[in-house]
Amino acid sequence: MKKTLLTACAAISMIALAACDTPAENANEASAENMDDQADAMRENADATADAMEDKADAMDTKTDGVDSAAENKMEADAQAVRDKAEVKADVVEDKADAKD
């Protein structure tokens, strides 16, 4: 009985030890999480910038005829370009983070 109990304890200890990360693994995971946070911040900043651009575009066209002016359309397209560019950059950062993890 004691031998079985000792064997079970040893097996559990080995499993628990195998689940532990090394300091280097922990550092890589922390770095990857920071990079993911940076990617999220890039997207949030781009969205805020693009939202402000779209608000400005809406203020440019004071007619309520349902037709956007050329200037409004250009600014809205520029706002979307800001979002798209940030998305590409954020994806690159996330890919680098995934490679670390």
C-alpha positions as CSV (number, residue, x, y, z in Angstrom):
1,M,0.0,0.0,0.0
2,K,2.8,2.4,0.9
3,K,4.6,1.6,-2.3
4,T,1.5,2.4,-4.4
5,L,0.9,5.6,-2.5
6,L,4.5,6.7,-3.0
7,T,4.3,5.8,-6.7
8,A,1.1,7.8,-7.1
9,C,2.7,10.8,-5.3
10,A,5.7,10.6,-7.5
11,A,3.6,10.5,-10.7
12,I,1.6,13.5,-9.5
13,S,4.8,15.4,-8.7
14,M,6.2,14.6,-12.1
15,I,3.0,15.8,-13.9
16,A,3.0,19.0,-11.8
17,L,6.6,19.6,-12.6
18,A,6.1,19.1,-16.3
19,A,3.4,21.7,-16.3
20,C,5.7,24.4,-14.9
21,D,7.2,26.9,-17.3
22,T,10.8,27.9,-17.2
23,P,11.7,31.6,-16.6
24,A,12.5,32.0,-20.3
25,E,9.1,30.6,-21.3
26,N,7.4,32.9,-18.8
27,A,9.3,35.9,-20.3
28,N,8.3,34.9,-23.8
29,E,4.7,34.6,-22.8
30,A,4.8,38.0,-21.1
31,S,6.4,39.5,-24.2
32,A,3.8,38.0,-26.4
33,E,1.0,39.3,-24.2
34,N,2.6,42.8,-24.3
35,M,2.7,42.6,-28.1
36,D,-0.9,41.6,-28.3
37,D,-1.8,44.5,-26.0
38,Q,0.2,46.8,-28.4
39,A,-1.8,45.4,-31.4
40,D,-5.0,46.1,-29.6
41,A,-3.9,49.7,-28.8
42,M,-3.0,50.2,-32.4
43,R,-6.5,49.2,-33.5
44,E,-8.1,51.3,-30.8
45,N,-6.1,54.4,-31.7
46,A,-6.8,54.0,-35.3
47,D,-10.5,53.6,-34.6
48,A,-10.5,56.8,-32.5
49,T,-8.7,58.7,-35.3
50,A,-11.0,57.3,-38.0
51,D,-14.1,58.1,-35.9
52,A,-13.0,61.7,-35.5
53,M,-12.3,61.9,-39.3
54,E,-15.8,60.5,-40.0
55,D,-17.4,63.0,-37.6
56,K,-15.5,65.8,-39.4
57,A,-16.7,64.5,-42.7
58,D,-20.3,64.4,-41.6
59,A,-20.0,68.0,-40.5
60,M,-18.6,69.0,-43.9
61,D,-21.9,68.1,-45.7
62,T,-24.7,70.2,-44.2
63,K,-27.3,69.3,-46.8
64,T,-29.9,66.8,-45.8
65,D,-30.4,65.5,-49.3
66,G,-28.9,62.1,-48.6
67,V,-26.1,62.6,-51.0
68,D,-22.6,62.9,-49.6
69,S,-20.2,65.5,-51.0
70,A,-17.0,64.5,-52.8
71,A,-15.0,65.9,-49.8
72,E,-17.1,63.9,-47.3
73,N,-16.6,60.7,-49.4
74,K,-12.8,61.3,-49.6
75,M,-12.5,61.9,-45.8
76,E,-14.5,58.8,-45.1
77,A,-12.3,56.8,-47.5
78,D,-9.3,58.2,-45.7
79,A,-10.7,57.2,-42.4
80,Q,-11.2,53.7,-43.6
81,A,-7.6,53.7,-44.9
82,V,-6.4,54.6,-41.4
83,R,-8.3,51.6,-40.0
84,D,-7.0,49.3,-42.7
85,K,-3.4,50.4,-42.3
86,A,-3.6,49.9,-38.5
87,E,-5.2,46.5,-39.0
88,V,-2.3,45.4,-41.2
89,K,0.3,46.7,-38.7
90,A,-1.5,45.1,-35.7
91,D,-1.7,41.8,-37.5
92,V,2.1,41.8,-38.1
93,V,2.6,42.5,-34.4
94,E,0.2,39.7,-33.4
95,D,2.0,37.3,-35.8
96,K,5.3,38.1,-34.1
97,A,3.6,37.5,-30.7
98,D,2.3,34.2,-31.8
99,A,5.8,33.2,-32.9
100,K,7.1,33.9,-29.4
101,D,4.3,32.0,-27.7
